[in-house]
C-alpha cells in the first residue's frame, strides 16, 4: 500500500525505522494503513480474499502476536489444532481416525460460510479483554479489525471500502494476527459445547482446524448434534454453509476432512474392507496438478538449455 519493502527499510536504517515505529506506538500516534485485497484460487475453483498489510503494520501485528499468543494458548482447548505451537493438521487427522475407531461412527461434517469475514468485533474484543487489561492494546487490536480495504477493479482503478468498520465484523484473513483471533472466537463454540454437557450427553468429540469442523458422535446422535451445532453457531452470529454441511454414518458413508477421506476402505491387494483414511480425490488431483506444473517447468528449462548449447555450437 505504501510502496515500502525490506530494501527500503535497510536503506533508511533498520534501527532508526524500528525506533520511530516504537516511539509512535508509545505516543499513541501510530495509525494502521489500509489493507490491500488480493484473491487467490481455492480448490473448488472459487477465489479466496486475502488482506495484505503494509510492512509497518505486519511488524506491529507480529510483535503483538508474539506477546499475546502464549497468554491465550493456555486457554485454548485440545479440540483445536490450527495455528498453534506443537499442533498441526496431521494431528487433527489422526485424532479423527482414532475417535472414529473408538465408538464415534456418526459424524457431523460441518462447514461455515465466510468464517473469517463473519466474526463479530464486539464479541471478539470481549474474548480479548479477558486477558488484556491495557486499553491501549485493545484499542490497537480494534484499529486493526477496522482497517479499510483497498483493491483494484478490472479497469485498474483503486477502490477503498470500510466494510469491516461499518459492519462491525470480520478479521483480515492473511494478516499475522488473524490466526490467533480466529482461534479465540472458535474457542467460544468449543466451550459452549462443553458447558451445555453435549460432549457427555451425545458421546461426542469435536475436532477443529480453523473453520474446518467435525463432530464425531455415538451411533444415532448425529442429528441432535447437528441441531445443537446450528443453535450455538447462530448465537455466535456465524452462518452454517448448508450446501457443504452433512451427516455421515460410518461405515456406510464417507466424509472428507483436511485432505483425507474417512470411512470404509478396501485393500488393493486382498480386497478386504476396513475402516481408515486415505488422501481424498481432491487432494490427489491437486498434487497431480502441482507435479505436472513442476514437470512442465523443468522440461521447459531443459529444452531451453539444450537449445542454447546447440546455438553455441553453430
ChimeraX commands (.cxc) that place a marker at each C-alpha (Angstrom):
marker #1 position 0.00,0.00,0.00 radius 0.5
marker #1 position 2.74,2.45,0.95 radius 0.5
marker #1 position 5.26,1.03,-1.53 radius 0.5
marker #1 position 7.76,0.26,1.22 radius 0.5
marker #1 position 9.69,-3.01,1.24 radius 0.5
marker #1 position 12.59,-4.53,3.19 radius 0.5
marker #1 position 15.19,-2.94,0.92 radius 0.5
marker #1 position 13.74,0.49,1.67 radius 0.5
marker #1 position 13.92,-0.16,5.41 radius 0.5
marker #1 position 17.53,-1.31,5.19 radius 0.5
marker #1 position 18.44,1.75,3.15 radius 0.5
marker #1 position 16.70,4.00,5.68 radius 0.5
marker #1 position 18.31,2.17,8.60 radius 0.5
marker #1 position 16.66,-0.72,10.43 radius 0.5
marker #1 position 17.34,0.52,13.95 radius 0.5
marker #1 position 16.15,4.00,13.07 radius 0.5
marker #1 position 12.99,2.65,11.41 radius 0.5
marker #1 position 12.15,0.38,14.37 radius 0.5
marker #1 position 12.87,3.16,16.84 radius 0.5
marker #1 position 10.49,5.54,15.12 radius 0.5
marker #1 position 7.80,2.85,14.96 radius 0.5
marker #1 position 8.23,2.05,18.67 radius 0.5
marker #1 position 8.03,5.76,19.50 radius 0.5
marker #1 position 4.78,6.11,17.53 radius 0.5
marker #1 position 3.31,3.16,19.43 radius 0.5
marker #1 position 4.32,4.57,22.82 radius 0.5
marker #1 position 2.99,8.03,22.00 radius 0.5
marker #1 position -0.18,6.52,20.51 radius 0.5
marker #1 position 0.31,8.33,17.21 radius 0.5
marker #1 position 0.55,5.09,15.25 radius 0.5
marker #1 position -2.28,4.57,12.76 radius 0.5
marker #1 position -2.59,1.39,10.66 radius 0.5
marker #1 position -2.73,1.76,6.89 radius 0.5
marker #1 position -5.36,0.34,4.58 radius 0.5
marker #1 position -5.14,-3.35,3.68 radius 0.5
marker #1 position -4.57,-4.39,0.08 radius 0.5
marker #1 position -7.09,-7.01,-1.02 radius 0.5
marker #1 position -5.92,-9.80,-3.32 radius 0.5
marker #1 position -7.58,-13.04,-4.36 radius 0.5
marker #1 position -6.05,-16.50,-4.56 radius 0.5
marker #1 position -7.69,-19.56,-6.18 radius 0.5
marker #1 position -9.33,-22.17,-3.95 radius 0.5
marker #1 position -9.51,-25.90,-4.62 radius 0.5
marker #1 position -13.16,-25.59,-5.74 radius 0.5
marker #1 position -12.29,-23.03,-8.40 radius 0.5
marker #1 position -13.52,-20.03,-6.42 radius 0.5
marker #1 position -11.36,-17.20,-5.11 radius 0.5
marker #1 position -10.33,-16.62,-1.51 radius 0.5
marker #1 position -9.84,-12.99,-0.43 radius 0.5
marker #1 position -6.62,-12.20,1.42 radius 0.5
marker #1 position -5.61,-8.95,3.05 radius 0.5
marker #1 position -2.00,-7.78,2.73 radius 0.5
marker #1 position -1.00,-5.20,5.30 radius 0.5
marker #1 position 1.91,-2.80,4.95 radius 0.5
marker #1 position 5.32,-3.76,6.26 radius 0.5
marker #1 position 4.93,-1.39,9.21 radius 0.5
marker #1 position 1.60,-2.93,10.21 radius 0.5
marker #1 position 2.84,-6.51,9.76 radius 0.5
marker #1 position 5.77,-5.81,12.09 radius 0.5
marker #1 position 3.40,-4.40,14.74 radius 0.5
marker #1 position 0.97,-7.30,14.37 radius 0.5
marker #1 position 3.73,-9.86,14.59 radius 0.5
marker #1 position 5.11,-8.22,17.74 radius 0.5
marker #1 position 1.64,-8.27,19.30 radius 0.5
marker #1 position 1.13,-11.92,18.32 radius 0.5
marker #1 position 4.45,-12.95,19.89 radius 0.5
marker #1 position 3.33,-11.44,23.19 radius 0.5
marker #1 position -0.34,-12.47,23.13 radius 0.5
marker #1 position -0.12,-15.97,21.67 radius 0.5
marker #1 position 1.46,-17.63,24.77 radius 0.5
marker #1 position -1.07,-15.88,27.01 radius 0.5
marker #1 position -4.11,-17.17,25.13 radius 0.5
marker #1 position -2.56,-20.52,24.19 radius 0.5
marker #1 position -3.07,-21.71,27.77 radius 0.5
marker #1 position -6.83,-21.15,27.36 radius 0.5
marker #1 position -7.31,-22.94,24.04 radius 0.5
marker #1 position -8.94,-26.39,24.38 radius 0.5
marker #1 position -7.28,-29.53,22.98 radius 0.5
marker #1 position -10.01,-29.91,20.34 radius 0.5
marker #1 position -8.42,-27.05,18.36 radius 0.5
marker #1 position -5.42,-27.83,16.12 radius 0.5
marker #1 position -4.92,-24.84,13.82 radius 0.5
marker #1 position -2.24,-22.14,14.20 radius 0.5
marker #1 position -0.91,-23.49,17.48 radius 0.5
marker #1 position 2.61,-24.45,18.58 radius 0.5
marker #1 position 3.23,-28.20,18.63 radius 0.5
marker #1 position -0.05,-28.82,16.79 radius 0.5
marker #1 position -0.82,-29.34,13.13 radius 0.5
marker #1 position -3.35,-30.61,10.61 radius 0.5
marker #1 position -1.87,-34.13,10.59 radius 0.5
marker #1 position -2.54,-34.48,14.32 radius 0.5
marker #1 position -6.14,-33.42,13.75 radius 0.5
marker #1 position -6.50,-36.08,11.06 radius 0.5
marker #1 position -5.08,-38.77,13.36 radius 0.5
marker #1 position -7.46,-37.69,16.15 radius 0.5
marker #1 position -10.47,-38.01,13.84 radius 0.5
marker #1 position -9.39,-41.50,12.81 radius 0.5
marker #1 position -8.89,-42.61,16.42 radius 0.5
marker #1 position -12.26,-41.25,17.53 radius 0.5
marker #1 position -13.93,-42.93,14.59 radius 0.5
marker #1 position -12.45,-46.26,15.71 radius 0.5
marker #1 position -13.40,-45.75,19.36 radius 0.5
marker #1 position -17.17,-45.57,19.34 radius 0.5
marker #1 position -17.88,-42.39,17.36 radius 0.5
marker #1 position -19.20,-43.63,13.99 radius 0.5
marker #1 position -21.75,-40.85,13.36 radius 0.5
marker #1 position -20.23,-37.60,12.11 radius 0.5
marker #1 position -21.39,-34.03,11.59 radius 0.5
marker #1 position -19.20,-32.75,8.79 radius 0.5
marker #1 position -19.72,-29.00,9.25 radius 0.5
marker #1 position -18.69,-26.01,7.17 radius 0.5
marker #1 position -19.04,-22.30,7.96 radius 0.5
marker #1 position -19.71,-19.59,5.40 radius 0.5
marker #1 position -17.00,-16.91,5.37 radius 0.5
marker #1 position -15.87,-17.60,8.94 radius 0.5
marker #1 position -13.06,-15.02,8.97 radius 0.5
marker #1 position -15.31,-12.37,7.45 radius 0.5
marker #1 position -18.21,-13.06,9.85 radius 0.5
marker #1 position -16.56,-12.86,13.28 radius 0.5
marker #1 position -18.29,-10.03,15.19 radius 0.5
marker #1 position -15.93,-7.42,16.60 radius 0.5
marker #1 position -17.76,-6.76,19.88 radius 0.5
marker #1 position -17.80,-10.39,20.96 radius 0.5
marker #1 position -14.22,-10.93,19.80 radius 0.5
marker #1 position -12.98,-7.92,21.78 radius 0.5
marker #1 position -14.72,-9.33,24.87 radius 0.5
marker #1 position -12.70,-12.51,24.44 radius 0.5
marker #1 position -9.53,-10.46,24.13 radius 0.5
marker #1 position -10.40,-8.34,27.18 radius 0.5
marker #1 position -10.48,-11.47,29.37 radius 0.5
marker #1 position -6.69,-11.43,29.39 radius 0.5
marker #1 position -5.73,-7.95,28.17 radius 0.5
marker #1 position -6.25,-5.12,30.64 radius 0.5
marker #1 position -4.23,-2.47,28.81 radius 0.5
marker #1 position -6.75,-0.35,26.93 radius 0.5
marker #1 position -4.07,0.85,24.55 radius 0.5
marker #1 position -3.50,-2.70,23.32 radius 0.5
marker #1 position -7.25,-3.29,22.95 radius 0.5
marker #1 position -7.53,-0.03,21.02 radius 0.5
marker #1 position -4.72,-1.18,18.74 radius 0.5
marker #1 position -6.42,-4.53,18.09 radius 0.5
marker #1 position -9.70,-2.79,17.33 radius 0.5
marker #1 position -7.94,-0.46,14.88 radius 0.5
marker #1 position -6.55,-3.46,13.00 radius 0.5
marker #1 position -10.01,-5.03,12.87 radius 0.5
marker #1 position -11.49,-1.85,11.39 radius 0.5
marker #1 position -8.81,-1.18,8.78 radius 0.5
marker #1 position -10.16,-0.02,5.41 radius 0.5
marker #1 position -9.59,-2.31,2.44 radius 0.5
marker #1 position -8.24,-1.20,-0.92 radius 0.5
marker #1 position -8.46,-3.26,-4.09 radius 0.5
marker #1 position -8.05,-2.73,-7.82 radius 0.5
marker #1 position -11.05,-3.29,-10.09 radius 0.5
marker #1 position -10.97,-4.75,-13.60 radius 0.5
marker #1 position -10.22,-1.33,-15.05 radius 0.5
marker #1 position -7.22,-0.85,-12.81 radius 0.5
marker #1 position -8.90,1.72,-10.59 radius 0.5
marker #1 position -8.29,1.65,-6.84 radius 0.5
marker #1 position -11.33,1.40,-4.61 radius 0.5
marker #1 position -11.29,1.78,-0.84 radius 0.5
marker #1 position -14.05,0.48,1.43 radius 0.5
marker #1 position -14.67,0.47,5.18 radius 0.5
marker #1 position -16.83,-2.64,5.24 radius 0.5
marker #1 position -15.27,-4.13,8.39 radius 0.5
marker #1 position -15.80,-0.91,10.36 radius 0.5
marker #1 position -19.31,-0.37,9.00 radius 0.5
marker #1 position -20.50,-3.95,9.57 radius 0.5
marker #1 position -18.59,-4.41,12.86 radius 0.5
marker #1 position -17.45,-7.87,11.84 radius 0.5
marker #1 position -14.64,-9.68,10.04 radius 0.5
marker #1 position -10.93,-10.10,10.63 radius 0.5
marker #1 position -8.28,-9.52,7.93 radius 0.5
marker #1 position -7.51,-13.02,6.66 radius 0.5
marker #1 position -3.83,-13.16,5.79 radius 0.5
marker #1 position -2.57,-10.81,8.49 radius 0.5
marker #1 position -0.13,-12.07,11.16 radius 0.5
marker #1 position -2.69,-11.55,13.94 radius 0.5
marker #1 position -5.70,-13.20,12.24 radius 0.5
marker #1 position -4.87,-16.85,13.15 radius 0.5
marker #1 position -4.87,-16.02,16.86 radius 0.5
marker #1 position -8.11,-14.05,16.58 radius 0.5
marker #1 position -9.78,-16.85,14.62 radius 0.5
marker #1 position -8.81,-19.38,17.28 radius 0.5
marker #1 position -10.06,-17.18,20.10 radius 0.5
marker #1 position -13.51,-16.93,18.59 radius 0.5
marker #1 position -13.80,-20.63,17.69 radius 0.5
marker #1 position -12.92,-21.32,21.33 radius 0.5
marker #1 position -16.34,-19.94,22.23 radius 0.5
marker #1 position -18.05,-22.73,20.29 radius 0.5
marker #1 position -15.95,-25.49,21.84 radius 0.5
marker #1 position -16.51,-24.17,25.37 radius 0.5
marker #1 position -20.26,-23.74,24.81 radius 0.5
marker #1 position -20.44,-27.38,23.66 radius 0.5
marker #1 position -18.81,-28.49,26.90 radius 0.5
marker #1 position -20.79,-26.17,29.17 radius 0.5
marker #1 position -24.06,-27.49,27.76 radius 0.5
marker #1 position -22.86,-31.02,28.52 radius 0.5
marker #1 position -23.20,-32.09,24.90 radius 0.5
marker #1 position -19.89,-33.91,24.92 radius 0.5
marker #1 position -21.20,-36.36,27.55 radius 0.5
marker #1 position -24.88,-36.39,26.57 radius 0.5
marker #1 position -24.17,-37.16,22.90 radius 0.5
marker #1 position -20.91,-39.01,23.47 radius 0.5
marker #1 position -19.40,-36.51,21.10 radius 0.5
marker #1 position -15.90,-35.31,20.27 radius 0.5
marker #1 position -15.10,-32.10,18.38 radius 0.5
marker #1 position -12.07,-31.65,16.14 radius 0.5
marker #1 position -11.49,-28.23,14.60 radius 0.5
marker #1 position -8.87,-26.79,12.30 radius 0.5
marker #1 position -9.56,-23.08,11.74 radius 0.5
marker #1 position -13.07,-23.09,10.19 radius 0.5
marker #1 position -12.97,-26.83,9.34 radius 0.5
marker #1 position -15.05,-28.68,11.90 radius 0.5
marker #1 position -16.23,-32.24,12.52 radius 0.5
marker #1 position -18.26,-33.59,15.44 radius 0.5
marker #1 position -17.94,-37.34,15.99 radius 0.5
marker #1 position -20.80,-38.89,17.99 radius 0.5
marker #1 position -22.15,-42.14,19.34 radius 0.5
marker #1 position -24.42,-44.08,17.00 radius 0.5
marker #1 position -27.71,-42.27,16.41 radius 0.5
marker #1 position -26.68,-38.93,17.92 radius 0.5
marker #1 position -25.54,-37.02,14.82 radius 0.5
marker #1 position -28.96,-35.46,14.13 radius 0.5
marker #1 position -29.18,-33.98,17.61 radius 0.5
marker #1 position -25.55,-32.85,17.46 radius 0.5
marker #1 position -26.22,-31.10,14.16 radius 0.5
marker #1 position -29.19,-29.20,15.63 radius 0.5
marker #1 position -27.18,-28.07,18.65 radius 0.5
marker #1 position -24.27,-27.05,16.44 radius 0.5
marker #1 position -26.58,-24.78,14.43 radius 0.5
marker #1 position -28.07,-23.24,17.57 radius 0.5
marker #1 position -24.67,-22.40,19.03 radius 0.5
marker #1 position -23.34,-21.04,15.74 radius 0.5
marker #1 position -26.40,-18.81,15.43 radius 0.5
marker #1 position -25.77,-17.45,18.93 radius 0.5
marker #1 position -22.19,-16.74,17.88 radius 0.5
marker #1 position -23.52,-14.90,14.79 radius 0.5
marker #1 position -21.86,-17.40,12.46 radius 0.5
marker #1 position -23.53,-18.96,9.41 radius 0.5
marker #1 position -23.52,-22.68,8.66 radius 0.5
marker #1 position -22.92,-23.48,5.00 radius 0.5
marker #1 position -25.87,-25.78,4.33 radius 0.5
marker #1 position -24.55,-26.89,0.94 radius 0.5
marker #1 position -21.38,-28.33,2.47 radius 0.5
marker #1 position -22.63,-29.43,5.91 radius 0.5
marker #1 position -23.82,-33.03,6.08 radius 0.5
marker #1 position -24.31,-36.02,8.35 radius 0.5
marker #1 position -22.22,-39.10,7.73 radius 0.5
marker #1 position -22.75,-42.57,9.18 radius 0.5
marker #1 position -19.68,-44.77,9.14 radius 0.5
marker #1 position -19.07,-47.29,7.59 radius 0.5
marker #1 position -21.87,-46.93,5.05 radius 0.5
marker #1 position -20.80,-43.39,4.14 radius 0.5
marker #1 position -17.58,-41.41,3.85 radius 0.5
marker #1 position -16.55,-37.84,4.63 radius 0.5
marker #1 position -13.57,-35.62,3.80 radius 0.5
marker #1 position -11.57,-33.63,6.32 radius 0.5
marker #1 position -8.30,-31.73,5.79 radius 0.5
marker #1 position -7.48,-33.50,2.55 radius 0.5
marker #1 position -8.34,-37.05,3.70 radius 0.5
marker #1 position -11.31,-39.34,3.13 radius 0.5
marker #1 position -12.56,-41.29,6.15 radius 0.5
marker #1 position -14.73,-44.39,6.09 radius 0.5
marker #1 position -14.76,-47.91,4.69 radius 0.5
marker #1 position -11.72,-48.63,2.55 radius 0.5
marker #1 position -10.75,-51.69,0.56 radius 0.5
marker #1 position -7.30,-53.22,0.37 radius 0.5
marker #1 position -5.95,-53.09,-3.22 radius 0.5
marker #1 position -4.21,-56.43,-2.62 radius 0.5
marker #1 position -6.78,-58.54,-0.77 radius 0.5
marker #1 position -9.96,-56.60,-1.45 radius 0.5
marker #1 position -10.89,-56.78,2.24 radius 0.5
marker #1 position -12.78,-53.91,3.81 radius 0.5
marker #1 position -11.51,-51.90,6.76 radius 0.5
marker #1 position -12.10,-48.57,8.48 radius 0.5
marker #1 position -9.46,-45.95,7.90 radius 0.5
marker #1 position -8.42,-42.91,5.94 radius 0.5
marker #1 position -6.70,-42.13,2.67 radius 0.5
marker #1 position -5.86,-38.96,0.72 radius 0.5
marker #1 position -9.04,-37.54,-0.78 radius 0.5
marker #1 position -9.62,-37.39,-4.53 radius 0.5
marker #1 position -9.41,-33.60,-4.44 radius 0.5
marker #1 position -6.07,-33.71,-2.60 radius 0.5
marker #1 position -4.68,-36.23,-5.07 radius 0.5
marker #1 position -5.88,-34.13,-8.01 radius 0.5
marker #1 position -4.20,-31.01,-6.58 radius 0.5
marker #1 position -0.96,-32.90,-6.05 radius 0.5
marker #1 position -1.02,-34.28,-9.60 radius 0.5
marker #1 position -1.59,-30.78,-10.97 radius 0.5
marker #1 position 1.37,-29.47,-8.95 radius 0.5
marker #1 position 3.61,-32.27,-10.20 radius 0.5
marker #1 position 2.53,-31.61,-13.79 radius 0.5
marker #1 position 3.27,-27.90,-13.37 radius 0.5
marker #1 position 6.71,-28.62,-11.88 radius 0.5
marker #1 position 7.47,-31.17,-14.59 radius 0.5
marker #1 position 6.42,-28.71,-17.28 radius 0.5
marker #1 position 8.71,-26.02,-15.86 radius 0.5
marker #1 position 11.60,-28.48,-15.61 radius 0.5
marker #1 position 11.10,-29.65,-19.20 radius 0.5
marker #1 position 10.87,-26.08,-20.46 radius 0.5
marker #1 position 14.13,-25.20,-18.68 radius 0.5
marker #1 position 15.78,-28.37,-20.05 radius 0.5
marker #1 position 14.63,-27.66,-23.62 radius 0.5
marker #1 position 15.92,-24.09,-23.37 radius 0.5
marker #1 position 19.29,-25.29,-22.04 radius 0.5
marker #1 position 19.68,-27.78,-24.87 radius 0.5
marker #1 position 18.73,-25.11,-27.42 radius 0.5
marker #1 position 21.34,-22.68,-26.06 radius 0.5
marker #1 position 24.02,-25.37,-26.25 radius 0.5
marker #1 position 23.09,-26.17,-29.83 radius 0.5
marker #1 position 23.19,-22.49,-30.80 radius 0.5
marker #1 position 26.61,-22.10,-29.17 radius 0.5
marker #1 position 27.92,-24.84,-31.43 radius 0.5
marker #1 position 26.80,-23.06,-34.62 radius 0.5
marker link #1:1,2 radius 0.2
marker link #1:2,3 radius 0.2
marker link #1:3,4 radius 0.2
marker link #1:4,5 radius 0.2
marker link #1:5,6 radius 0.2
marker link #1:6,7 radius 0.2
marker link #1:7,8 radius 0.2
marker link #1:8,9 radius 0.2
marker link #1:9,10 radius 0.2
marker link #1:10,11 radius 0.2
marker link #1:11,12 radius 0.2
marker link #1:12,13 radius 0.2
marker link #1:13,14 radius 0.2
marker link #1:14,15 radius 0.2
marker link #1:15,16 radius 0.2
marker link #1:16,17 radius 0.2
marker link #1:17,18 radius 0.2
marker link #1:18,19 radius 0.2
marker link #1:19,20 radius 0.2
marker link #1:20,21 radius 0.2
marker link #1:21,22 radius 0.2
marker link #1:22,23 radius 0.2
marker link #1:23,24 radius 0.2
marker link #1:24,25 radius 0.2
marker link #1:25,26 radius 0.2
marker link #1:26,27 radius 0.2
marker link #1:27,28 radius 0.2
marker link #1:28,29 radius 0.2
marker link #1:29,30 radius 0.2
marker link #1:30,31 radius 0.2
marker link #1:31,32 radius 0.2
marker link #1:32,33 radius 0.2
marker link #1:33,34 radius 0.2
marker link #1:34,35 radius 0.2
marker link #1:35,36 radius 0.2
marker link #1:36,37 radius 0.2
marker link #1:37,38 radius 0.2
marker link #1:38,39 radius 0.2
marker link #1:39,40 radius 0.2
marker link #1:40,41 radius 0.2
marker link #1:41,42 radius 0.2
marker link #1:42,43 radius 0.2
marker link #1:43,44 radius 0.2
marker link #1:44,45 radius 0.2
marker link #1:45,46 radius 0.2
marker link #1:46,47 radius 0.2
marker link #1:47,48 radius 0.2
marker link #1:48,49 radius 0.2
marker link #1:49,50 radius 0.2
marker link #1:50,51 radius 0.2
marker link #1:51,52 radius 0.2
marker link #1:52,53 radius 0.2
marker link #1:53,54 radius 0.2
marker link #1:54,55 radius 0.2
marker link #1:55,56 radius 0.2
marker link #1:56,57 radius 0.2
marker link #1:57,58 radius 0.2
marker link #1:58,59 radius 0.2
marker link #1:59,60 radius 0.2
marker link #1:60,61 radius 0.2
marker link #1:61,62 radius 0.2
marker link #1:62,63 radius 0.2
marker link #1:63,64 radius 0.2
marker link #1:64,65 radius 0.2
marker link #1:65,66 radius 0.2
marker link #1:66,67 radius 0.2
marker link #1:67,68 radius 0.2
marker link #1:68,69 radius 0.2
marker link #1:69,70 radius 0.2
marker link #1:70,71 radius 0.2
marker link #1:71,72 radius 0.2
marker link #1:72,73 radius 0.2
marker link #1:73,74 radius 0.2
marker link #1:74,75 radius 0.2
marker link #1:75,76 radius 0.2
marker link #1:76,77 radius 0.2
marker link #1:77,78 radius 0.2
marker link #1:78,79 radius 0.2
marker link #1:79,80 radius 0.2
marker link #1:80,81 radius 0.2
marker link #1:81,82 radius 0.2
marker link #1:82,83 radius 0.2
marker link #1:83,84 radius 0.2
marker link #1:84,85 radius 0.2
marker link #1:85,86 radius 0.2
marker link #1:86,87 radius 0.2
marker link #1:87,88 radius 0.2
marker link #1:88,89 radius 0.2
marker link #1:89,90 radius 0.2
marker link #1:90,91 radius 0.2
marker link #1:91,92 radius 0.2
marker link #1:92,93 radius 0.2
marker link #1:93,94 radius 0.2
marker link #1:94,95 radius 0.2
marker link #1:95,96 radius 0.2
marker link #1:96,97 radius 0.2
marker link #1:97,98 radius 0.2
marker link #1:98,99 radius 0.2
marker link #1:99,100 radius 0.2
marker link #1:100,101 radius 0.2
marker link #1:101,102 radius 0.2
marker link #1:102,103 radius 0.2
marker link #1:103,104 radius 0.2
marker link #1:104,105 radius 0.2
marker link #1:105,106 radius 0.2
marker link #1:106,107 radius 0.2
marker link #1:107,108 radius 0.2
marker link #1:108,109 radius 0.2
marker link #1:109,110 radius 0.2
marker link #1:110,111 radius 0.2
marker link #1:111,112 radius 0.2
marker link #1:112,113 radius 0.2
marker link #1:113,114 radius 0.2
marker link #1:114,115 radius 0.2
marker link #1:115,116 radius 0.2
marker link #1:116,117 radius 0.2
marker link #1:117,118 radius 0.2
marker link #1:118,119 radius 0.2
marker link #1:119,120 radius 0.2
marker link #1:120,121 radius 0.2
marker link #1:121,122 radius 0.2
marker link #1:122,123 radius 0.2
marker link #1:123,124 radius 0.2
marker link #1:124,125 radius 0.2
marker link #1:125,126 radius 0.2
marker link #1:126,127 radius 0.2
marker link #1:127,128 radius 0.2
marker link #1:128,129 radius 0.2
marker link #1:129,130 radius 0.2
marker link #1:130,131 radius 0.2
marker link #1:131,132 radius 0.2
marker link #1:132,133 radius 0.2
marker link #1:133,134 radius 0.2
marker link #1:134,135 radius 0.2
marker link #1:135,136 radius 0.2
marker link #1:136,137 radius 0.2
marker link #1:137,138 radius 0.2
marker link #1:138,139 radius 0.2
marker link #1:139,140 radius 0.2
marker link #1:140,141 radius 0.2
marker link #1:141,142 radius 0.2
marker link #1:142,143 radius 0.2
marker link #1:143,144 radius 0.2
marker link #1:144,145 radius 0.2
marker link #1:145,146 radius 0.2
marker link #1:146,147 radius 0.2
marker link #1:147,148 radius 0.2
marker link #1:148,149 radius 0.2
marker link #1:149,150 radius 0.2
marker link #1:150,151 radius 0.2
marker link #1:151,152 radius 0.2
marker link #1:152,153 radius 0.2
marker link #1:153,154 radius 0.2
marker link #1:154,155 radius 0.2
marker link #1:155,156 radius 0.2
marker link #1:156,157 radius 0.2
marker link #1:157,158 radius 0.2
marker link #1:158,159 radius 0.2
marker link #1:159,160 radius 0.2
marker link #1:160,161 radius 0.2
marker link #1:161,162 radius 0.2
marker link #1:162,163 radius 0.2
marker link #1:163,164 radius 0.2
marker link #1:164,165 radius 0.2
marker link #1:165,166 radius 0.2
marker link #1:166,167 radius 0.2
marker link #1:167,168 radius 0.2
marker link #1:168,169 radius 0.2
marker link #1:169,170 radius 0.2
marker link #1:170,171 radius 0.2
marker link #1:171,172 radius 0.2
marker link #1:172,173 radius 0.2
marker link #1:173,174 radius 0.2
marker link #1:174,175 radius 0.2
marker link #1:175,176 radius 0.2
marker link #1:176,177 radius 0.2
marker link #1:177,178 radius 0.2
marker link #1:178,179 radius 0.2
marker link #1:179,180 radius 0.2
marker link #1:180,181 radius 0.2
marker link #1:181,182 radius 0.2
marker link #1:182,183 radius 0.2
marker link #1:183,184 radius 0.2
marker link #1:184,185 radius 0.2
marker link #1:185,186 radius 0.2
marker link #1:186,187 radius 0.2
marker link #1:187,188 radius 0.2
marker link #1:188,189 radius 0.2
marker link #1:189,190 radius 0.2
marker link #1:190,191 radius 0.2
marker link #1:191,192 radius 0.2
marker link #1:192,193 radius 0.2
marker link #1:193,194 radius 0.2
marker link #1:194,195 radius 0.2
marker link #1:195,196 radius 0.2
marker link #1:196,197 radius 0.2
marker link #1:197,198 radius 0.2
marker link #1:198,199 radius 0.2
marker link #1:199,200 radius 0.2
marker link #1:200,201 radius 0.2
marker link #1:201,202 radius 0.2
marker link #1:202,203 radius 0.2
marker link #1:203,204 radius 0.2
marker link #1:204,205 radius 0.2
marker link #1:205,206 radius 0.2
marker link #1:206,207 radius 0.2
marker link #1:207,208 radius 0.2
marker link #1:208,209 radius 0.2
marker link #1:209,210 radius 0.2
marker link #1:210,211 radius 0.2
marker link #1:211,212 radius 0.2
marker link #1:212,213 radius 0.2
marker link #1:213,214 radius 0.2
marker link #1:214,215 radius 0.2
marker link #1:215,216 radius 0.2
marker link #1:216,217 radius 0.2
marker link #1:217,218 radius 0.2
marker link #1:218,219 radius 0.2
marker link #1:219,220 radius 0.2
marker link #1:220,221 radius 0.2
marker link #1:221,222 radius 0.2
marker link #1:222,223 radius 0.2
marker link #1:223,224 radius 0.2
marker link #1:224,225 radius 0.2
marker link #1:225,226 radius 0.2
marker link #1:226,227 radius 0.2
marker link #1:227,228 radius 0.2
marker link #1:228,229 radius 0.2
marker link #1:229,230 radius 0.2
marker link #1:230,231 radius 0.2
marker link #1:231,232 radius 0.2
marker link #1:232,233 radius 0.2
marker link #1:233,234 radius 0.2
marker link #1:234,235 radius 0.2
marker link #1:235,236 radius 0.2
marker link #1:236,237 radius 0.2
marker link #1:237,238 radius 0.2
marker link #1:238,239 radius 0.2
marker link #1:239,240 radius 0.2
marker link #1:240,241 radius 0.2
marker link #1:241,242 radius 0.2
marker link #1:242,243 radius 0.2
marker link #1:243,244 radius 0.2
marker link #1:244,245 radius 0.2
marker link #1:245,246 radius 0.2
marker link #1:246,247 radius 0.2
marker link #1:247,248 radius 0.2
marker link #1:248,249 radius 0.2
marker link #1:249,250 radius 0.2
marker link #1:250,251 radius 0.2
marker link #1:251,252 radius 0.2
marker link #1:252,253 radius 0.2
marker link #1:253,254 radius 0.2
marker link #1:254,255 radius 0.2
marker link #1:255,256 radius 0.2
marker link #1:256,257 radius 0.2
marker link #1:257,258 radius 0.2
marker link #1:258,259 radius 0.2
marker link #1:259,260 radius 0.2
marker link #1:260,261 radius 0.2
marker link #1:261,262 radius 0.2
marker link #1:262,263 radius 0.2
marker link #1:263,264 radius 0.2
marker link #1:264,265 radius 0.2
marker link #1:265,266 radius 0.2
marker link #1:266,267 radius 0.2
marker link #1:267,268 radius 0.2
marker link #1:268,269 radius 0.2
marker link #1:269,270 radius 0.2
marker link #1:270,271 radius 0.2
marker link #1:271,272 radius 0.2
marker link #1:272,273 radius 0.2
marker link #1:273,274 radius 0.2
marker link #1:274,275 radius 0.2
marker link #1:275,276 radius 0.2
marker link #1:276,277 radius 0.2
marker link #1:277,278 radius 0.2
marker link #1:278,279 radius 0.2
marker link #1:279,280 radius 0.2
marker link #1:280,281 radius 0.2
marker link #1:281,282 radius 0.2
marker link #1:282,283 radius 0.2
marker link #1:283,284 radius 0.2
marker link #1:284,285 radius 0.2
marker link #1:285,286 radius 0.2
marker link #1:286,287 radius 0.2
marker link #1:287,288 radius 0.2
marker link #1:288,289 radius 0.2
marker link #1:289,290 radius 0.2
marker link #1:290,291 radius 0.2
marker link #1:291,292 radius 0.2
marker link #1:292,293 radius 0.2
marker link #1:293,294 radius 0.2
marker link #1:294,295 radius 0.2
marker link #1:295,296 radius 0.2
marker link #1:296,297 radius 0.2
marker link #1:297,298 radius 0.2
marker link #1:298,299 radius 0.2
marker link #1:299,300 radius 0.2
marker link #1:300,301 radius 0.2
marker link #1:301,302 radius 0.2
marker link #1:302,303 radius 0.2
marker link #1:303,304 radius 0.2
marker link #1:304,305 radius 0.2
marker link #1:305,306 radius 0.2
marker link #1:306,307 radius 0.2
marker link #1:307,308 radius 0.2
marker link #1:308,309 radius 0.2
marker link #1:309,310 radius 0.2
marker link #1:310,311 radius 0.2
marker link #1:311,312 radius 0.2
marker link #1:312,313 radius 0.2
marker link #1:313,314 radius 0.2
view
